[in-house]
Amino acid sequence: MGKTLTDYMHELRAGKHRFENVFRSVSRMILEDQTKVEKVTVNGKSTFDYKIFREGRKPVIGMFDLINSFVSYVKDAAENGSSREMAFVLVGEPGNGKTFFVDKVCDLYRNFLSKDNNVKYTFRFKGLEKLGKYGKLNVIESQTYEDPVLLAMNLYPGKDENKKFISGFGFSENESAEFFRNYRALGACSEYILNDLRVFTNGDYQKIMTEFIDIVPVPLSGNLGTITGKYQAKDKITSSGADLCGEESVQRLLYLADSNNPYRYDLRRGVLARVAGGGIHFSDELFKNKTDLVQIYLGVIQNREIEINAYKWPMDTLIIATSNIVEYQKFIENKEQAPIYDRCKVFYVPHNTDYKLQSVLTRLSIGNEKKTTILGKDLHEDPNLSYALSIPVVLTRLPQDERLTPREMLHLAAGEVAGEKSIKTLVEIIDELSRRPKIKDRFGHSGIGQRGLGRAVQQLLSLNSTHEDECMFAGTAFESVKREIYDNLTDKKEQEWCLKVIEVAEGLYKEKIKTEIFNAYMNDPEAIKKEVMNYVNMVVVSADNVGPDKIVRIREGNIEKPLKIDETFINGVEQRLGLNTREAKEQHRAQIRAMYARRVTQDPSYCFMDNEKLKKAVTEYRLNTDMSGAGSLAGALANPTNEDNKKLFDRLFGVMIDKLGYCKSCARKTLEFYCKPDSNK
């Protein structure tokens, strides 16, 4: 049993319900909690991060520009801007998260509307058997899930009467005016049935409200396609306008005495009516649809109404669409279709170019379920696997530019230090590329996507060595990514570039395992981190007067400890940084001191580990000085029977397996990879 219209309006006045269009609802969903809006810096530019998209079981990773563009679009539409008559269209390469983002928005919206004060209601007509014109159709629900307030604004034939009716519930003049700013006429069938009731009751509106109308909640099930619905482009032969708008129902015609009754059209046979009452319509691969469906979309987007044979049903719908970049470019080349994409706010979605965020996406591609070999044994995962897969795929997405090396661009895009290169250089490159007419030439729009990464993971899992050694070894990731490049990147120049940056990725992986090996040798997972901070502290305090014993006291957190200034260590690190003159060393040390003053004073936990060049120099110095005296790593692998070699071998293996997450197989292979001569030298 539903509520009466009178009951609903009293509850609305008491604040138990809301009357707002879909744009205001979505805008409120995102912006209502201001604590979930943070200011961040991405690729050298300040932007906002909306935490609502980062919550839940499947959070959105990255996509800062896309999210900001979407929020701006929704907010403008909520404020009656031009966006209200446009669709939001995501265009980009396959596998870059377009559909995932839209599904996330729909999930968030359904969850938002499930809260008590946000539940959407509609109305249905009952007792229609008394009219003698509807056969066995005794109960008819609003086909487009119209809000009860819309019924209240259209209950009487005249606008002034409806305003008086609404004011009678205690709404102020401003509140009534706000309602009518969102005024829409009733859909054709609702208006037709209401008019029949006016005639049948001789204009007794109290009787209409109590005996013939129920107010009921709108079902929220995603599987029913109500509130949030999706239409995926189908085969051009089988698809028709009925998929979107519905069609004439033979069954209803059997019951309706008047063949002109608009209710003879079953709108819910199409996907649009089910989201017309403040819902979100998702058109997947919009521009793959045949021309007549695209023309229907043009009317729906511009006029926000479903139209069949001159009957109209107004809609309150947020329309989001996606498109493959190839299909989109084919479509815009057809100048006859200009009106439709002129009604779209297009956002070109790039691949993720932050390798730190990519490691999270890579984790999703690898999966969190426990894996087994062909023979059913547990399959171990190299602790460096996510890194070894993330770095090469991100490098393939970065453009070629003389101002920055791939490595420098990789670090700057992740918010890290890249030697003397400024983030401003990266900003300039991104801005210049954003003006390229060919979307694929823009920043982040080429290279290996998330699906390509998934295929690389599958390739790695198909290798016999993976199952024989019972381990997914990170070093084989590069060959798997190369296979993806050979198989799926058809442009020769792009293929050559991607293969070139794979060598850079291997070099970065080798530097990472150098750090791992030194940490293992020192029996401390944070050994290199401590050595980097020792160098920084020595450089910072060396500017002050130091006593003859070269010992100073430094503070780490709340602990004060002694530190001896080791000039040999400082000079050895700086030599590996390529600083061979006194002027160059002093300039470098001044930069370290300035960064220390700026970063460490604000964040005591900052440890300079994002300075890859410094970390590399410290690692190489310590490996060469500490481990060369303890024994030969290559010799330890080749002949572990030598006493010194055996000690080194046992020490490394023990820590790598017990503390760093390696198995015997990937520990040995990692050390072998470390001892292998660099291929690019």
Buried (B, 14 or more C-beta within 10 A) or exposed (E): EBBBBBEBBBBBBEEEBBBBBBBBBBBBBBBEEEEBBEEEEBBBBEBBBBEBBEEEEEEBBBBBBBBBBBBBBBBBBBEEBEBBEBBBBBBBBEBBBBBBBBBBBBBBBBBBBEEEEBBBBBBBBBBBEBBEBBBEBBEBBBBBBBBBBBBBBBBBEEEEEBBEBBEEBEBEEEBBEEBEEBEBBBBBBBBBBBEBBBEBBEEEBEEBBEBBBBBBEBBBEBEEBBBBBBBBBBEEEEBBBBBBBBBEBEEBEEBBEEEEBBBBBBBBBBBBBBBBBBBBBBBBBBBBBBEEBBBBBBBBBBEBBBBBEEBBBBBBBBBBBBBBBBBBBEBBEEEEBEEBBEBBBBBBBBBBBBBBBBBBBBBBBBEEEEBEBEEEEEBBBBBBBBBBBBBBBBBBBBBEBEEBBBBBBBBBBBBBBBBEBEBEBBBBBBEBBEEEEEBBEBBBBBBBBBBBBBBBBEBBBEBEEBBEBBBBBBBBBBEBBBBBBEEBBEEEEBBEBBBBBBBBBBBBBBBBBBBBBBBBBBEBBEBBBBBBBBBBBBBBBBEEEBEEEEEBEBEEEEEEEEBEBBEEBBEBBBEBBEBEEEEEBEEBBEBBBEBBEEBBEEEEEBBBBBBBBBBBBBBBBBBEEBBEEBBBBBBBBEEBEBEEBBBBBEBBBEBBBEEBBBBBBBBBBBBEBBBEEEEEE
